[in-house]
């Protein structure tokens, strides 16, 4: 049960990160390095979700 709760938490963080990235991309003057960092964090979340799901 704890693992499924952790997975749901990771999926929510991944979804929230996706929305934050989309919003940042629409904003003028967004820092490219910050955006790249956000994308890397989103990728790490996805990798952890995949690893725990298998």
FIKOLZA-1660 file (N, C-alpha, C; in steps of 0.1 Angstrom, whole numbers, plus 5000, padded with zeros to 4 digits):
% residues 54
   i   px   py   pz ch aa at
   1 5008 4988 5000  A  X  N
   1 5000 5000 5000  A  X CA
   1 5009 5013 5000  A  X  C
   2 5019 5012 5007  A  X  N
   2 5028 5024 5008  A  X CA
   2 5034 5027 4994  A  X  C
   3 5038 5017 4987  A  X  N
   3 5043 5019 4973  A  X CA
   3 5034 5025 4964  A  X  C
   4 5021 5021 4964  A  X  N
   4 5011 5027 4955  A  X CA
   4 5009 5042 4959  A  X  C
   5 5009 5045 4972  A  X  N
   5 5008 5059 4976  A  X CA
   5 5020 5067 4971  A  X  C
   6 5031 5062 4972  A  X  N
   6 5043 5069 4967  A  X CA
   6 5043 5071 4952  A  X  C
   7 5038 5061 4945  A  X  N
   7 5037 5062 4930  A  X CA
   7 5027 5073 4927  A  X  C
   8 5016 5073 4934  A  X  N
   8 5006 5084 4931  A  X CA
   8 5011 5098 4934  A  X  C
   9 5019 5099 4945  A  X  N
   9 5026 5111 4948  A  X CA
   9 5035 5116 4937  A  X  C
  10 5043 5106 4932  A  X  N
  10 5052 5109 4921  A  X CA
  10 5045 5113 4908  A  X  C
  11 5034 5106 4905  A  X  N
  11 5026 5110 4893  A  X CA
  11 5020 5124 4895  A  X  C
  12 5016 5128 4906  A  X  N
  12 5011 5141 4908  A  X CA
  12 5021 5151 4907  A  X  C
  13 5033 5149 4912  A  X  N
  13 5044 5158 4911  A  X CA
  13 5048 5159 4896  A  X  C
  14 5048 5148 4888  A  X  N
  14 5051 5148 4874  A  X CA
  14 5041 5157 4867  A  X  C
  15 5028 5155 4870  A  X  N
  15 5018 5163 4863  A  X CA
  15 5019 5178 4866  A  X  C
  16 5021 5181 4879  A  X  N
  16 5023 5195 4883  A  X CA
  16 5035 5201 4876  A  X  C
  17 5046 5193 4875  A  X  N
  17 5058 5198 4868  A  X CA
  17 5055 5201 4853  A  X  C
  18 5047 5192 4847  A  X  N
  18 5043 5194 4833  A  X CA
  18 5036 5207 4831  A  X  C
  19 5027 5210 4840  A  X  N
  19 5019 5222 4839  A  X CA
  19 5028 5234 4842  A  X  C
  20 5037 5233 4851  A  X  N
  20 5046 5244 4854  A  X CA
  20 5055 5247 4842  A  X  C
  21 5060 5237 4835  A  X  N
  21 5068 5238 4823  A  X CA
  21 5060 5245 4812  A  X  C
  22 5048 5241 4810  A  X  N
  22 5040 5247 4800  A  X CA
  22 5038 5262 4802  A  X  C
  23 5035 5265 4815  A  X  N
  23 5032 5279 4819  A  X CA
  23 5045 5287 4817  A  X  C
  24 5057 5281 4820  A  X  N
  24 5069 5289 4819  A  X CA
  24 5073 5291 4804  A  X  C
  25 5069 5281 4796  A  X  N
  25 5072 5283 4782  A  X CA
  25 5064 5294 4775  A  X  C
  26 5052 5296 4781  A  X  N
  26 5043 5306 4775  A  X CA
  26 5047 5320 4781  A  X  C
  27 5055 5321 4791  A  X  N
  27 5058 5334 4797  A  X CA
  27 5070 5340 4790  A  X  C
  28 5069 5353 4787  A  X  N
  28 5081 5359 4781  A  X CA
  28 5092 5361 4791  A  X  C
  29 5104 5359 4786  A  X  N
  29 5116 5362 4794  A  X CA
  29 5119 5351 4804  A  X  C
  30 5114 5339 4801  A  X  N
  30 5117 5328 4811  A  X CA
  30 5132 5324 4809  A  X  C
  31 5138 5321 4820  A  X  N
  31 5152 5317 4820  A  X CA
  31 5153 5303 4814  A  X  C
  32 5161 5302 4804  A  X  N
  32 5164 5289 4797  A  X CA
  32 5170 5279 4806  A  X  C
  33 5179 5283 4814  A  X  N
  33 5185 5273 4824  A  X CA
  33 5175 5268 4834  A  X  C
  34 5166 5276 4839  A  X  N
  34 5156 5272 4848  A  X CA
  34 5146 5262 4841  A  X  C
  35 5143 5265 4829  A  X  N
  35 5134 5257 4821  A  X CA
  35 5140 5243 4819  A  X  C
  36 5153 5243 4816  A  X  N
  36 5160 5230 4813  A  X CA
  36 5161 5222 4826  A  X  C
  37 5163 5229 4837  A  X  N
  37 5163 5223 4851  A  X CA
  37 5150 5216 4854  A  X  C
  38 5139 5223 4851  A  X  N
  38 5126 5218 4853  A  X CA
  38 5123 5206 4845  A  X  C
  39 5127 5206 4832  A  X  N
  39 5125 5195 4824  A  X CA
  39 5133 5183 4828  A  X  C
  40 5145 5185 4833  A  X  N
  40 5153 5174 4839  A  X CA
  40 5147 5168 4851  A  X  C
  41 5141 5176 4860  A  X  N
  41 5135 5172 4872  A  X CA
  41 5122 5163 4868  A  X  C
  42 5115 5168 4858  A  X  N
  42 5103 5160 4853  A  X CA
  42 5108 5147 4847  A  X  C
  43 5119 5146 4840  A  X  N
  43 5124 5134 4835  A  X CA
  43 5128 5124 4846  A  X  C
  44 5134 5130 4856  A  X  N
  44 5138 5121 4867  A  X CA
  44 5126 5115 4874  A  X  C
  45 5115 5123 4876  A  X  N
  45 5103 5118 4881  A  X CA
  45 5097 5107 4873  A  X  C
  46 5097 5109 4860  A  X  N
  46 5092 5099 4851  A  X CA
  46 5100 5086 4852  A  X  C
  47 5113 5087 4852  A  X  N
  47 5122 5075 4853  A  X CA
  47 5119 5068 4866  A  X  C
  48 5117 5075 4877  A  X  N
  48 5114 5068 4890  A  X CA
  48 5101 5062 4890  A  X  C
  49 5091 5068 4884  A  X  N
  49 5078 5062 4882  A  X CA
  49 5079 5049 4874  A  X  C
  50 5086 5050 4863  A  X  N
  50 5087 5038 4855  A  X CA
  50 5095 5027 4863  A  X  C
  51 5105 5030 4870  A  X  N
  51 5113 5020 4877  A  X CA
  51 5105 5014 4888  A  X  C
  52 5097 5021 4895  A  X  N
  52 5088 5016 4906  A  X CA
  52 5076 5008 4901  A  X  C
  53 5072 5011 4888  A  X  N
  53 5060 5005 4883  A  X CA
  53 5063 4991 4877  A  X  C
  54 5076 4988 4874  A  X  N
  54 5080 4975 4868  A  X CA
  54 5081 4965 4879  A  X  C
% end
